[in-house]
Amino acid sequence: MNINMTADVIQASRYDMDGNKGGTIITTQKSDGTNPDRVGMELMKLGCDYAVIDQLRDHLPCKCEIVAQPTQGAGQKMAFKVVSIKPVASGTKSAA
């Protein structure tokens, strides 16, 4: 079972430790207001393959169409891994 979503991706990072490669993307959305102790933006982390970072390198931050698959995370909690990701709009980047 896969889920489809459109999300604002603000960061992507990857790791390569002892031949174990992978990555994560961080998405954000405005808080829906149901938790009175949380204001501002909510952050969500999704696992991804190592190569996804190169795919996003010239686009972040941006809105992306994401297909993700539920996987078992730490403590038997549900986590999501990116199956496919496609930038749909470029974010604003400041000139250096």
C-alpha positions in Angstrom: 0.0 0.0 0.0 1.5 3.3 -1.1 0.4 6.8 -0.3 0.5 9.8 -2.6 1.1 13.3 -1.3 2.2 16.7 -2.2 4.6 18.2 0.4 6.9 21.2 0.9 10.4 19.6 1.1 12.8 21.9 3.0 15.8 19.6 3.5 17.4 16.4 2.3 20.4 14.6 3.8 22.1 11.3 3.2 24.6 8.9 4.9 27.1 6.3 4.0 28.3 4.3 7.0 30.2 1.1 6.5 28.5 0.5 3.2 25.0 1.2 4.6 23.6 4.0 2.5 20.4 5.9 2.8 18.8 9.3 3.3 16.0 11.4 4.7 13.9 14.2 3.5 12.2 16.8 5.8 8.8 18.1 4.8 6.8 20.8 6.4 3.2 22.0 6.7 1.4 24.6 8.7 0.0 23.3 12.0 -3.7 22.5 11.8 -4.3 24.0 15.2 -5.6 20.8 16.9 -2.7 20.8 19.4 -2.8 24.0 21.5 0.8 23.4 22.6 2.2 23.5 19.0 2.3 26.6 16.8 4.1 27.3 13.5 5.3 24.7 11.1 5.1 20.9 11.6 8.1 18.9 10.5 7.9 15.4 9.2 10.8 13.0 8.2 10.6 10.4 5.5 13.3 7.9 4.7 14.7 7.6 1.1 17.3 6.0 -1.0 20.8 7.6 -1.1 20.3 8.7 -4.8 17.2 10.8 -4.0 19.4 13.6 -2.6 21.1 14.2 -5.9 17.7 14.3 -7.6 16.6 17.1 -5.2 20.0 19.0 -5.0 19.2 21.9 -7.4 15.5 22.2 -6.4 15.3 22.6 -2.6 13.3 24.1 -1.0 10.4 23.1 -3.2 7.0 21.4 -3.4 7.2 17.8 -4.4 4.9 15.0 -5.5 5.8 12.0 -3.3 4.8 8.4 -3.4 5.7 6.8 -0.1 5.5 3.3 1.3 4.7 2.5 4.9 7.6 0.6 6.7 8.3 -0.5 10.2 10.2 2.2 12.1 11.8 2.3 15.5 9.7 0.9 18.3 7.4 -0.9 15.9 6.0 2.5 14.9 5.0 3.2 11.3 7.5 5.1 9.2 7.4 6.1 5.5 10.0 5.5 2.8 10.0 7.5 -0.4 9.3 5.3 -3.4 9.3 8.2 -5.9 9.6 12.0 -5.7 9.3 14.7 -8.3 9.8 18.4 -7.7 6.8 20.4 -9.0 7.7 24.0 -8.1 11.0 25.7 -7.3 11.4 27.4 -4.0 12.9 30.8 -3.5 16.7 30.8 -3.2 18.7 33.8 -2.1 21.5 35.0 -4.2 25.0 34.6 -2.7 
